[in-house]
Amino acid sequence: MSAETGRPKPPQFATKEAELRHREYACLARIESLQRKLTEGSVIPVPELRSYLATVKLELNKVRASMAEEGIAAL
């Protein structure tokens, strides 16, 4: 934990590939979590759903673009 903010420190990665893989998995996990909530019958307002999906899609596209630049295959 950081003494200044009280928040956990961001993870440190040994390689750029490890960092990008971590970010890719995190994006995919967020999408799967949303799918699970909808399958279980959770009600999510359409504007909130669109915003959330747009944010995740944008992040996933950035990660995958970085992966392509590094020559790393996406999942």
N, C-alpha and C positions, 0 to 999 in steps of 0.2 A: 504494500500500500504506500501511496505517496503521502509523506508527512504534511505537505502543504494543503492538499485537497481532500485527503481521506478516501480517495477513490483508488481502486486497484490500478496498478501500472499496466499499460498495454503489453501484450505478450511480445517477447523478443524472439525472432526467428533466425535460424542458422543460415537460411538461404532465401533468396527472393522467391524461389519456387514454393517454399514452405509457406511463406506469407500469403502469396497469391492463392494457393490451394486452401488455406485457412479461410480467406475472405470468400472464395467461391463456395465452399461448403456452408459458410454462414448464410450466404444469400439463399442457397438452395434450402437450407433448414428453415429460414423465415417463410419461404413459399410453402413448404410442406406443412408448417405449423398453421398457416392460414387455411390451407386446404382441409386440414384436420378439423379446425374450428367450424368451417362451413359444413363439413360432412356431419359433424355432431349437432348441427342445428343452430349454431350461434347466429345471431342477427347482427350483421355489420352494415351500417349505412353505406349506400352506394358511393357517395363522394369520398368517404373515408377509405373504402375498399380500393377505389381507383387511385387515390393518392398513395396509399401504401404499396400497391402493385407497381405504380410508376416509379416510386423511389427504389424499390428492390430491383426492378428491371434495369434502371439506370446504373445502379451500383454493379450489378452483375455484368452489364455490357462493358463498363470501365475495367472491371477485373479481367474479363476475357480479352479485351483489347491489349491490356498489359501482358497477359499470358502469351498472346500471339506475338507481341514484340520480343518477348524473351524466348520464343520457340517452345513454349509449353503447351501441350495438348489440353483442351478443355474437356470437362466431363460431358 
